């Protein structure tokens, strides 16, 4: 089943993100290589794809996991959590309708 992992950043998270980003992306690449990643990316803090020093307010990952507990475990082990980037993370079941 698919799960949405919705993360909200702490204030001024940009420097912390930069340090943990390579490990964060590596984990996403593993999901992609396994054919389990639907989409992933950050939420810019301002209305542009490249927010510069404004940074980001959080992230969204939609991926396939065997169950909710496995999705939560995966989310809980994100390098951004260890680096103090995320203030909170929500994991929810997700039903993809479009695109088909």
Secondary structure, DSSP 8 states (H G I E B T S, - for coil): -EEEEEEEE-TT-HHHHHHHHHHHHHHHHHHHHTT-EEEEEEEESSSSS--GGG-EEEEEEEEE-SSHHHHHHHHHT-HHHHTT-EEEEEEEEE---S--
